[in-house]
Amino acid sequence: MDRPGSLMQGEPLMSINARVWRNINFRNFTQKRLKLIVPNAIDVVMGNASPMIGTEAKDFFPYDAEHVRSLILHSSPDIVLLCGKEAKKAEGFCEEFSYPYVSMVHPAARGVTNVYMRDKRRELVKLAARVMLH
């Protein structure tokens, strides 16, 4: 039997990410931290900077520009929240296609404080308010 979120051979990339985030991420530390900063009124679609998905905190996969481009264009978000060094590499894409974004360190990174998370929440709320007004 497959683990929740395990990848199926031949499954479309977008389906993999959506299913994996639904089944796994809502229970992990990253999601718990993100819930602190994402206002309830904002719909969230999550994805990774890489199509590869790790099962341990130490897992690392490099930024995949085509994957991120596809993920953002497919979901057409009002705001993009870029978490971590690899995701930050998508800033140029967001600017090129006029997607408002907030960049931050990965929520599960060592040393991330509650003050930092509150500051990022304020930044996200301000940007959401600007986006809703336009």
Backbone bond lengths (Angstrom), bond angles and torsions (degrees), N, CA, C in turn:
res aa  C-N    CA-C-N  psi(-1)  N-CA   C-N-CA  omega(-1)  CA-C   N-CA-C  phi
1 M - - - 1.451 - - 1.526 109.27 -
2 D 1.320 116.10 138.89 1.465 120.44 179.42 1.514 110.74 -71.50
3 R 1.337 115.32 145.92 1.467 120.29 171.12 1.518 107.42 -70.90
4 P 1.335 118.05 153.92 1.468 118.62 174.86 1.519 108.77 -56.57
5 G 1.318 116.53 128.11 1.449 120.48 177.52 1.515 114.10 85.18
6 S 1.326 119.00 -0.11 1.456 119.01 179.36 1.527 108.70 -67.46
7 L 1.300 116.40 151.02 1.451 121.16 -174.56 1.519 110.99 -83.81
8 M 1.317 116.17 140.08 1.446 121.67 177.48 1.518 108.62 -104.14
9 Q 1.306 117.26 137.16 1.447 121.05 -179.12 1.521 110.01 -59.72
10 G 1.314 116.66 131.42 1.446 122.46 176.92 1.517 115.26 80.82
11 E 1.309 118.09 2.11 1.463 120.38 -179.74 1.525 109.45 -72.80
12 P 1.352 117.82 138.13 1.469 119.67 179.63 1.524 111.82 -58.67
13 L 1.315 115.73 143.74 1.452 122.42 -176.56 1.523 112.51 -53.79
14 M 1.338 118.03 -46.56 1.458 119.93 -177.10 1.523 110.75 -65.67
15 S 1.316 116.66 -37.59 1.458 120.64 178.85 1.524 110.67 -64.90
16 I 1.315 116.35 -40.33 1.460 120.60 179.03 1.523 109.81 -59.31
17 N 1.316 116.72 -52.12 1.461 119.30 -177.50 1.515 112.16 -62.41
18 A 1.330 117.66 -45.31 1.457 119.60 -178.43 1.526 110.35 -62.11
19 R 1.332 117.27 -45.05 1.460 120.14 -177.42 1.521 110.77 -68.20
20 V 1.310 117.00 -42.87 1.463 119.79 -178.57 1.517 110.63 -63.74
21 W 1.328 117.89 -44.87 1.462 119.29 179.64 1.511 111.22 -64.59
22 R 1.328 117.86 -38.95 1.466 120.27 178.30 1.518 110.95 -62.84
23 N 1.322 117.47 -42.35 1.463 121.22 -172.36 1.517 114.45 -85.64
24 I 1.310 118.14 -28.35 1.460 119.98 -173.76 1.516 112.57 -112.51
25 N 1.307 117.74 -51.56 1.451 119.89 -164.68 1.514 114.68 -65.72
26 F 1.296 118.70 -26.89 1.455 119.50 -178.12 1.516 112.45 -68.91
27 R 1.322 117.42 -7.15 1.458 120.38 179.00 1.527 112.53 -110.43
28 N 1.311 118.49 -4.14 1.456 117.54 -174.83 1.535 112.81 -97.63
29 F 1.313 115.79 174.05 1.465 122.42 -175.23 1.529 111.55 -62.84
30 T 1.323 116.86 -38.71 1.464 120.01 179.40 1.518 110.46 -57.36
31 Q 1.332 116.71 -49.63 1.461 119.85 -178.98 1.520 111.71 -64.08
32 K 1.297 117.11 -39.08 1.468 119.47 178.84 1.521 110.54 -60.41
33 R 1.328 116.78 -40.89 1.469 120.18 178.41 1.525 111.03 -68.77
34 L 1.340 116.36 -40.70 1.463 119.20 -179.48 1.529 111.96 -65.70
35 K 1.309 117.14 -33.54 1.469 120.05 178.14 1.521 110.86 -60.48
36 L 1.331 117.38 -26.09 1.459 121.17 179.00 1.524 112.57 -70.57
37 I 1.326 117.15 -25.63 1.466 118.65 -174.09 1.513 114.69 -111.66
38 V 1.324 118.80 -20.64 1.459 119.97 -177.45 1.529 108.88 -87.70
39 P 1.329 117.40 117.24 1.462 120.29 179.74 1.529 110.90 -59.43
40 N 1.323 116.40 145.93 1.464 121.41 -178.08 1.521 112.80 -59.06
41 A 1.308 118.11 -30.07 1.463 121.70 -176.29 1.535 112.72 -73.46
42 I 1.310 117.18 -9.66 1.463 120.89 -177.07 1.524 109.86 -95.94
43 D 1.339 116.13 126.10 1.461 120.54 173.22 1.515 108.29 -75.39
44 V 1.320 116.13 139.45 1.455 120.93 -174.94 1.530 110.47 -119.69
45 V 1.321 115.29 131.09 1.456 122.32 169.47 1.513 104.68 -120.03
46 M 1.319 116.79 127.04 1.455 119.33 -176.55 1.512 111.68 -110.41
47 G 1.300 114.39 151.14 1.453 120.93 176.23 1.501 108.92 -157.02
48 N 1.301 115.70 175.00 1.462 121.61 179.03 1.514 110.36 -110.01
49 A 1.314 116.56 161.58 1.458 122.03 176.07 1.528 110.74 -73.57
50 S 1.312 116.17 -7.62 1.463 122.73 179.01 1.523 108.31 -137.58
51 P 1.319 117.91 149.57 1.461 119.10 175.67 1.527 112.48 -71.94
52 M 1.316 117.06 -14.48 1.456 121.58 178.74 1.528 109.03 -81.10
53 I 1.310 115.88 142.06 1.457 120.42 -177.60 1.516 109.50 -125.31
54 G 1.323 116.60 126.31 1.453 121.20 -179.70 1.514 112.42 -89.29
55 T 1.306 114.35 164.63 1.464 119.84 178.40 1.520 112.13 -112.66
56 E 1.334 116.47 -5.96 1.465 121.17 -179.29 1.515 109.49 -130.80
57 A 1.317 116.65 154.21 1.468 121.70 -178.75 1.528 111.88 -58.30
58 K 1.307 118.04 -30.85 1.471 121.07 -177.18 1.531 112.97 -77.78
59 D 1.331 117.75 -12.93 1.464 120.63 -178.99 1.519 110.04 -62.94
60 F 1.332 115.85 138.34 1.458 121.52 -179.06 1.520 108.63 -137.63
61 F 1.315 115.71 132.38 1.453 121.09 175.80 1.519 107.74 -132.56
62 P 1.331 117.84 135.40 1.461 120.50 -176.23 1.525 113.07 -70.71
63 Y 1.289 114.40 157.21 1.468 123.81 176.90 1.522 109.62 -55.99
64 D 1.304 116.41 133.89 1.460 122.70 177.12 1.525 106.72 -120.29
65 A 1.329 115.96 102.30 1.461 121.37 -173.45 1.529 112.13 -59.05
66 E 1.313 117.84 -42.71 1.464 120.12 -178.84 1.527 111.27 -65.76
67 H 1.316 116.39 -38.75 1.460 120.46 177.93 1.531 110.84 -62.98
68 V 1.322 117.04 -47.29 1.466 121.01 -178.86 1.525 110.07 -65.08
69 R 1.307 116.70 -42.72 1.466 121.33 177.77 1.527 109.64 -57.35
70 S 1.313 117.21 -48.12 1.459 122.29 -179.98 1.531 111.22 -62.64
71 L 1.320 116.26 -43.72 1.462 121.14 -179.57 1.529 111.41 -61.22
72 I 1.320 116.78 -46.44 1.463 121.24 -178.12 1.532 110.44 -69.76
73 L 1.323 117.74 -45.22 1.458 119.46 -179.42 1.528 111.46 -66.02
74 H 1.310 117.32 -35.09 1.466 121.60 -179.98 1.528 111.74 -68.92
75 S 1.329 116.75 -41.05 1.469 119.94 -176.67 1.524 112.45 -89.76
76 S 1.329 117.72 -19.10 1.463 123.46 178.70 1.535 112.79 44.72
77 P 1.341 116.90 61.79 1.469 120.23 -176.00 1.525 112.84 -73.71
78 D 1.328 115.14 156.50 1.462 119.97 172.52 1.514 110.09 -75.57
79 I 1.332 116.56 -34.09 1.461 123.21 -179.61 1.523 108.07 -139.84
80 V 1.325 115.56 142.36 1.459 121.03 175.79 1.528 107.83 -111.54
81 L 1.314 116.24 127.55 1.459 121.91 176.14 1.518 107.01 -105.38
82 L 1.327 116.70 113.89 1.463 122.83 -176.94 1.520 108.75 -100.05
83 C 1.322 116.38 113.60 1.467 121.59 -175.38 1.511 110.92 -112.41
84 G 1.307 116.73 113.77 1.454 121.45 175.83 1.515 113.22 103.74
85 K 1.328 115.33 165.59 1.468 122.02 -176.88 1.513 113.01 -61.13
86 E 1.323 117.06 -41.99 1.461 119.55 -178.62 1.525 111.07 -69.08
87 A 1.311 117.83 -43.77 1.466 121.20 179.76 1.526 111.03 -65.18
88 K 1.324 117.12 -33.59 1.465 121.90 179.90 1.532 111.48 -57.72
89 K 1.307 115.91 -24.40 1.468 120.10 179.32 1.526 112.28 -65.61
90 A 1.317 118.00 -11.95 1.469 122.07 178.49 1.524 112.51 -85.74
91 E 1.326 118.62 0.47 1.462 120.76 -179.58 1.524 111.48 -56.99
92 G 1.321 116.82 -42.43 1.466 120.69 179.84 1.515 112.19 -60.80
93 F 1.322 116.30 -41.87 1.464 120.78 177.52 1.531 110.27 -62.49
94 C 1.331 116.04 -45.60 1.471 120.19 179.77 1.521 110.87 -60.18
95 E 1.321 116.89 -42.21 1.461 120.62 179.22 1.528 111.10 -67.23
96 E 1.322 116.99 -42.88 1.459 121.49 -179.26 1.529 111.90 -59.97
97 F 1.332 117.24 -38.79 1.456 121.07 -177.27 1.537 112.70 -104.87
98 S 1.328 116.17 15.38 1.473 123.03 174.97 1.530 114.00 57.82
99 Y 1.323 116.28 39.34 1.466 120.17 172.80 1.523 108.32 -91.31
100 P 1.326 118.27 120.25 1.467 119.63 175.51 1.534 109.17 -63.49
101 Y 1.324 116.42 140.49 1.467 119.19 -177.91 1.511 111.94 -146.39
102 V 1.323 114.04 158.88 1.458 123.02 172.07 1.516 105.85 -126.56
103 S 1.318 117.16 130.02 1.462 122.03 176.06 1.518 109.47 -104.44
104 M 1.318 114.97 144.93 1.461 119.88 178.42 1.526 108.87 -154.84
105 V 1.319 115.80 165.98 1.457 119.00 173.73 1.530 107.34 -67.99
106 H 1.296 117.23 163.27 1.455 119.82 179.12 1.523 108.96 -62.27
107 P 1.329 118.58 132.70 1.468 120.74 -176.38 1.526 114.26 -58.33
108 A 1.319 117.33 -25.89 1.463 119.84 -178.96 1.527 112.60 -95.15
109 A 1.335 117.14 6.03 1.470 120.25 -179.18 1.532 110.69 -67.34
110 R 1.302 114.43 148.87 1.472 119.05 175.82 1.517 109.60 -62.65
111 G 1.307 116.12 142.10 1.454 120.30 174.81 1.516 114.89 88.35
112 V 1.329 118.23 -3.33 1.464 119.83 177.99 1.527 107.76 -73.04
113 T 1.316 115.59 124.06 1.464 120.08 -176.16 1.524 111.10 -100.60
114 N 1.308 115.66 164.27 1.466 120.73 175.21 1.523 110.89 -64.06
115 V 1.325 117.20 -33.68 1.472 121.03 177.71 1.527 109.49 -63.61
116 Y 1.328 117.10 -45.12 1.467 121.09 177.72 1.525 110.06 -59.17
117 M 1.333 117.56 -45.32 1.458 121.77 -178.95 1.535 110.55 -63.95
118 R 1.331 117.70 -39.62 1.469 120.24 177.27 1.525 110.95 -63.93
119 D 1.348 116.55 -40.59 1.464 120.27 178.53 1.529 110.73 -62.84
120 K 1.308 116.85 -40.50 1.468 120.49 179.27 1.524 110.42 -68.71
121 R 1.320 117.04 -34.82 1.469 120.13 175.97 1.529 109.85 -62.54
122 R 1.326 116.94 -45.53 1.473 120.54 178.36 1.525 110.62 -58.85
123 E 1.326 115.96 -44.42 1.463 120.74 179.47 1.534 110.78 -61.44
124 L 1.301 116.31 -43.74 1.461 121.63 179.73 1.532 111.62 -65.73
125 V 1.318 117.10 -42.22 1.469 121.44 179.16 1.532 110.28 -64.16
126 K 1.333 117.69 -43.97 1.469 120.90 178.05 1.523 111.23 -60.93
127 L 1.329 116.00 -43.53 1.462 119.34 179.48 1.524 110.45 -66.40
128 A 1.317 118.08 -41.02 1.465 121.63 178.20 1.533 110.64 -60.64
129 A 1.306 117.02 -40.48 1.454 120.91 179.27 1.534 110.52 -64.16
130 R 1.320 116.82 -43.10 1.472 120.44 177.44 1.518 111.24 -62.91
131 V 1.312 116.73 -42.74 1.472 121.13 -179.12 1.528 110.34 -64.28
132 M 1.310 116.89 -41.67 1.473 120.53 -178.86 1.518 112.00 -67.21
133 L 1.328 117.61 -27.60 1.462 121.22 -179.55 1.527 112.20 -77.16
134 H 1.322 117.10 -18.51 1.481 119.62 -177.57 1.464 112.06 -98.13
